[in-house]
Amino acid sequence: MPDMRKPRDYDAELQALNDKAKQLRTRKQTQLGELVIATGADALGTEVLAGVLLAAIGNDDPTRKEAWRKRGAAFFQSNANTRRSAGKDAGGAQAIDPGAQPAAGAQGPA
């Protein structure tokens, strides 16, 4: 008996890919919102937060970007440790170096 394949429904496949892409975009937006809240950046005004992000995007200093990367990694590590240690209230504050915040603000966009 010959193998009779069902013809591919390219429209359905394309729709499934579009649906998957939409799900990924939605998940990314949700995760970014959760990150803003987890870091406490939701306390900043929208304009301030946008300005900070734009300054970071426009910054080409690899030393500064590496410092930000390390600080971000420490933030996520402290959050992972917080989840592991039940009953302890770290609140993510340990990941913030208070001494580094004024320097970051003082060296903002020029």
Phi, psi and omega in degrees: 000129181290149180283110180260102180276146175283133180296146180289141177261090184297325179296318180293320179295318179296319179296320179296320178294319178297320178297318180296317179298320179295319178299318180294318178298316180297317179296320179297316179298317179298315181295321177295319176298318178296323179295317178301316180291315183298326180277349183086004181290347176292346177283342178283153174293155181303318181294321179294313180300316178298319179296319179297314180296318178295323177295321179294318179296321183279355183275123181256009182281108182297330179294316179294317180297322178294321177297318177296320180298315179297319180295320177295317178298319178296322178299311181294323178295317180294324177293321177296319178294323179296317179295325182285330184261090182296139176089349180261139182254091176269328175062013179077355184292335181294336182281348183263126177265100184304327179293335183275338183295313179298323179296321180294319179290325183287336181254030180296194183301136182262000000 
